[in-house]
Amino acid sequence: MLELQNVGFRADDGKEILKDISIKIDDKFVAVTGPNGSGKSTLLKVIMGSSSLSGSRASA
């Protein structure tokens, strides 16, 4: 299981990429879709731990 609560992420230039994202995934395949620049890759980097979270909680 993966759970994110109130995930936020700001780029080095201060631009807010993710704001108040909450998700809970239990043993399922999940697709992340959206337009270019909407934060899909950033969200996956946060989930993998290669980007820092701000004001949030993540558990796996």
BALOBA-1460 file (C-alpha; in Angstrom, 3 decimals):
// residues 60
<rec num="1" residu="m" x="0.000" y="0.000" z="0.000"/>
<rec num="2" residu="l" x="1.095" y="3.540" z="-0.733"/>
<rec num="3" residu="e" x="-0.396" y="6.585" z="0.954"/>
<rec num="4" residu="l" x="0.367" y="10.263" z="0.440"/>
<rec num="5" residu="q" x="-1.305" y="12.979" z="2.477"/>
<rec num="6" residu="n" x="-1.194" y="16.671" z="1.595"/>
<rec num="7" residu="v" x="1.880" y="16.329" z="-0.618"/>
<rec num="8" residu="g" x="3.382" y="19.582" z="-1.783"/>
<rec num="9" residu="f" x="6.443" y="20.343" z="-3.874"/>
<rec num="10" residu="r" x="8.098" y="23.598" z="-4.964"/>
<rec num="11" residu="a" x="10.757" y="23.871" z="-7.640"/>
<rec num="12" residu="d" x="14.074" y="25.592" z="-6.872"/>
<rec num="13" residu="d" x="12.701" y="28.805" z="-8.393"/>
<rec num="14" residu="g" x="9.769" y="28.741" z="-5.929"/>
<rec num="15" residu="k" x="7.140" y="27.623" z="-8.454"/>
<rec num="16" residu="e" x="4.539" y="25.374" z="-6.804"/>
<rec num="17" residu="i" x="4.416" y="22.099" z="-8.754"/>
<rec num="18" residu="l" x="2.281" y="19.943" z="-6.419"/>
<rec num="19" residu="k" x="-0.227" y="21.280" z="-3.895"/>
<rec num="20" residu="d" x="-2.243" y="19.281" z="-1.335"/>
<rec num="21" residu="i" x="-2.099" y="15.954" z="-3.209"/>
<rec num="22" residu="s" x="-3.540" y="13.011" z="-1.254"/>
<rec num="23" residu="i" x="-3.756" y="9.462" z="-2.606"/>
<rec num="24" residu="k" x="-4.055" y="5.919" z="-1.260"/>
<rec num="25" residu="i" x="-3.195" y="2.950" z="-3.489"/>
<rec num="26" residu="d" x="-3.821" y="-0.685" z="-2.477"/>
<rec num="27" residu="d" x="-2.350" y="-3.430" z="-4.706"/>
<rec num="28" residu="k" x="-3.600" y="-1.979" z="-7.986"/>
<rec num="29" residu="f" x="-2.161" y="-0.688" z="-11.229"/>
<rec num="30" residu="v" x="-2.484" y="3.076" z="-11.439"/>
<rec num="31" residu="a" x="-2.030" y="5.431" z="-14.380"/>
<rec num="32" residu="v" x="-1.017" y="9.033" z="-13.834"/>
<rec num="33" residu="t" x="-2.263" y="11.188" z="-16.695"/>
<rec num="34" residu="g" x="-2.407" y="14.893" z="-17.431"/>
<rec num="35" residu="p" x="-1.104" y="17.614" z="-19.724"/>
<rec num="36" residu="n" x="2.570" y="18.485" z="-20.142"/>
<rec num="37" residu="g" x="3.956" y="20.318" z="-17.134"/>
<rec num="38" residu="s" x="1.210" y="19.246" z="-14.728"/>
<rec num="39" residu="g" x="3.548" y="17.481" z="-12.257"/>
<rec num="40" residu="k" x="3.212" y="13.803" z="-13.233"/>
<rec num="41" residu="s" x="6.957" y="13.114" z="-13.222"/>
<rec num="42" residu="t" x="7.432" y="15.202" z="-10.080"/>
<rec num="43" residu="l" x="4.755" y="13.172" z="-8.285"/>
<rec num="44" residu="l" x="6.487" y="9.919" z="-9.279"/>
<rec num="45" residu="k" x="9.868" y="11.275" z="-8.113"/>
<rec num="46" residu="v" x="8.320" y="12.200" z="-4.767"/>
<rec num="47" residu="i" x="6.844" y="8.697" z="-4.451"/>
<rec num="48" residu="m" x="10.249" y="7.168" z="-5.217"/>
<rec num="49" residu="g" x="11.928" y="9.457" z="-2.683"/>
<rec num="50" residu="s" x="14.210" y="11.307" z="-5.087"/>
<rec num="51" residu="s" x="12.480" y="14.660" z="-4.467"/>
<rec num="52" residu="s" x="11.793" y="16.289" z="-1.097"/>
<rec num="53" residu="l" x="8.272" y="16.750" z="0.238"/>
<rec num="54" residu="s" x="6.931" y="19.916" z="1.801"/>
<rec num="55" residu="g" x="4.261" y="19.884" z="4.509"/>
<rec num="56" residu="s" x="3.213" y="16.308" z="3.845"/>
<rec num="57" residu="r" x="3.337" y="12.691" z="4.907"/>
<rec num="58" residu="a" x="4.157" y="9.630" z="2.827"/>
<rec num="59" residu="s" x="4.072" y="5.967" z="3.814"/>
<rec num="60" residu="a" x="4.511" y="2.710" z="1.977"/>
